Amino acid sequence: MPTLTGVGRLTADPELRFTQSQKAVVSVPLAFNSRRLNKQTNEWEDGDVFYIRGTAWERLAENVAETLARGMEVMVTGEIRTESWEKDGVKHERPALLIRSIAPNLAYAVATVSKDAAGQQNGQNSGQRSAHPQQGQVQRSRPSSPPQDDPWAVDQQAGYNEPPF
């Protein structure tokens, strides 16, 4: 299947649900557009827009639901597929994206990355949530102080405000 890697925006909040076998699945509506600078007017103009519904499974699905929200710009990679269904005797098709990785654009968000304990167990936790922050989880507030064991931390109380190198 063809692979898509690009920068898009969420057009709605991710929708998390669970299958009958308790596998997490999230639906992520995405829009990709070709924005460009008009050199004559020196203003940005939106070009064509490509809308696609992305789907992620298991731990990635749960992390997406916890981390991302409507309007966020994300970098996403996945496989393009065709969804098919029949309604009232009419067959319908649309493109869909099976998401393999997705992350907020750090030009517009602050993220604190921590290890995902369940992810280190190969995601075999059957939908159970960890009490620890998720890998890549965007925390909307900055931490009040750096971790004690961070050698790159800036320690203004000790009288220096540059990293120790």
C-alpha positions in Angstrom: 0.0 0.0 0.0 1.2 3.6 -0.6 2.7 5.4 2.4 1.8 9.0 3.3 4.1 11.1 5.4 3.1 14.7 5.9 2.0 17.6 8.1 -1.7 18.1 8.7 -4.2 19.3 11.2 -6.8 17.5 13.2 -10.3 18.8 12.2 -11.9 17.3 15.3 -10.9 15.7 18.6 -9.8 12.0 18.3 -12.5 9.5 19.0 -11.4 6.5 21.1 -13.4 3.4 21.3 -12.8 -0.3 22.1 -13.6 -3.4 20.0 -15.4 -6.4 21.5 -12.0 -8.0 22.2 -11.0 -4.8 24.1 -8.5 -3.5 21.5 -8.3 0.3 21.5 -9.0 2.1 18.2 -9.0 5.8 17.6 -10.4 7.7 14.7 -8.5 10.9 13.7 -9.9 13.3 11.1 -7.1 15.0 9.3 -6.7 17.8 6.7 -3.7 18.4 4.6 -3.5 21.7 2.6 -1.1 23.4 0.3 -0.6 26.8 1.9 1.7 29.2 0.0 2.9 32.7 0.1 1.5 34.9 -2.7 4.5 37.0 -3.6 2.4 39.8 -5.2 0.2 40.4 -2.1 2.7 39.1 0.4 -0.1 37.1 2.1 -0.6 33.4 2.8 -3.2 31.7 0.7 -4.8 28.3 1.2 -4.7 25.9 -1.8 -6.3 22.6 -2.2 -7.3 20.6 0.9 -7.1 16.8 1.2 -9.3 15.4 4.0 -8.7 11.8 5.2 -9.8 9.9 8.3 -6.9 8.2 10.1 -7.1 5.2 12.3 -4.7 4.0 15.0 -4.8 0.9 17.1 -3.9 -0.4 20.6 -1.3 1.7 22.6 -0.9 4.2 19.8 -4.7 4.8 19.8 -4.8 5.4 23.5 -1.8 7.8 23.4 -3.3 9.7 20.5 -6.6 10.1 22.4 -4.7 11.4 25.5 -2.3 13.7 23.6 -3.9 15.3 20.6 -6.9 17.6 20.1 -8.8 19.5 17.4 -6.7 22.1 15.6 -3.3 20.7 16.5 -0.7 20.4 13.7 0.8 17.0 13.5 3.4 15.0 11.6 1.9 11.7 10.5 3.0 8.6 8.7 0.8 5.8 7.6 -0.5 3.6 4.8 -3.3 4.8 2.5 -6.1 2.3 2.1 -9.7 2.3 0.7 -12.6 1.9 3.1 -15.7 0.3 1.5 -19.2 0.0 2.8 -22.7 -0.4 1.5 -25.6 1.7 2.7 -29.2 1.5 1.4 -28.0 -0.7 -1.4 -25.4 1.9 -2.6 -21.7 1.1 -2.4 -19.4 3.8 -1.0 -15.7 4.2 -0.9 -13.3 6.7 0.6 -9.5 6.9 1.3 -8.4 6.1 4.8 -5.1 6.3 6.6 -3.8 3.5 8.8 -1.6 5.6 11.1 1.8 4.1 12.0 3.2 7.2 13.8 1.8 10.6 14.7 3.2 13.5 16.8 2.4 17.1 17.5 4.5 19.8 15.7 6.7 21.2 18.4 6.7 24.6 16.7 3.1 24.9 18.1 3.1 22.7 21.2 5.3 21.9 24.2 5.8 18.2 24.9 7.4 16.3 27.7 8.4 12.9 26.5 8.5 10.0 28.9 8.8 6.2 28.5 5.5 4.4 28.1 5.7 1.5 30.5 3.1 -0.5 28.7 4.8 0.2 25.3 8.0 -1.3 26.7 6.0 -4.5 27.2 5.3 -4.6 23.4 1.8 -3.1 24.0 0.4 -6.3 25.4 -1.6 -4.8 28.2 -5.0 -5.5 26.7 -6.3 -1.9 27.0 -5.1 -1.4 30.6 -4.0 2.1 31.4 -0.7 3.0 33.0 -0.5 5.5 35.8 2.6 7.0 34.2 2.6 9.6 31.4 2.5 8.2 27.9 5.3 8.4 25.5 5.0 11.6 23.5 2.2 12.9 25.7 1.8 16.6 25.3 1.5 18.3 28.7 -0.1 21.6 28.4 1.9 23.2 31.2 5.6 23.4 31.6 7.2 21.5 34.5 7.9 23.7 37.5 11.5 22.5 37.9 13.8 20.1 36.0 14.4 16.5 37.2 17.0 16.1 40.0 19.2 13.9 37.8 19.2 16.1 34.7 22.8 17.1 33.9 21.6 19.6 31.3 19.3 21.4 33.7 19.8 25.1 34.4 20.3 25.8 38.1 19.7 29.4 38.8 19.8 28.9 42.6 23.4 27.6 42.4 24.3 30.8 40.5 24.6 29.7 36.9 22.0 29.9 34.2 23.8 28.1 31.4 24.2 24.3 31.0 27.4 23.0 32.6 29.6 22.6 29.5 
